[in-house]
């Protein structure tokens, strides 16, 4: 049985507590992270987010959201 991208995200979040779109791409190979989050919300998962800042490889400050579960059905 094939593991879906949504299942990979849930498993990752249960193991590490949170996820970003970059972590989803780098660690899970998921390029359409926002679409998977939307689908998980439709399945009843709740999320809270926190903005984070980091410098990219060019030294520019970039912002991105880190996703945490707020509830699970």
N, C-alpha and C positions, 0 to 999 in steps of 0.2 A: 504494500500500500504506500502510495506516494505521500510524503509529508508536504503540506501546503505552506506557502509563504506566511500565511496568518499563524499557522501552528508554530513555525520557526520563531516568529516574533514573540508569541506568548511564552514559549519555552525559554528564550533568551531573557525576557523580562523577569520571569520567575527565578532564573539563575542569578542574574546580575542586578535586578531591581529597577532598571530603567534602560532606555535605548534612545539613540539619536538616528537621524536618517543616514548619517555617515557610517555609524556602527552597523546599521542594517545592510548597507552596501558592502562595506569592508568585510564584515564577519559572516554575513548570511547570503550575500549576492543578490540582495533585493534592491532594485532600482526604482520601483514605484511605491516607495514607503508610504506616502500620504494616502494613496488609494487603499493600501492594506489597512491602515489605521481607520479609514472611513468604513471599510467593511467590518472591521472588528467592532466599531461603535454600533453598527447596524445589528450585530450579533449580541449586543448587550454589554460589551466591555466599556468601562468608563476610564477616562484618562485625565490626568492633570499634567500640566507642562510647566517648565521653568526655562526661561531664556538663559543661555550661556554665551560667553564671549571667549574667543580664542584668536590667536594670530595664525593666519594661513602661511603657506610656505613662502609667500612674497612679503611677509611681515605686516600685512594688512589685517586689522581687527575685523572679524566676522562674527555674526550672531546666528544662533541656531537654537532650536527647542530640544529639550530633553523630555521624553515622555515617561510617565510613571502610571501605574494602575491606580485609579481612585476607587474602583470596585471591580468585582468580577461576578458574572452570573453563572 
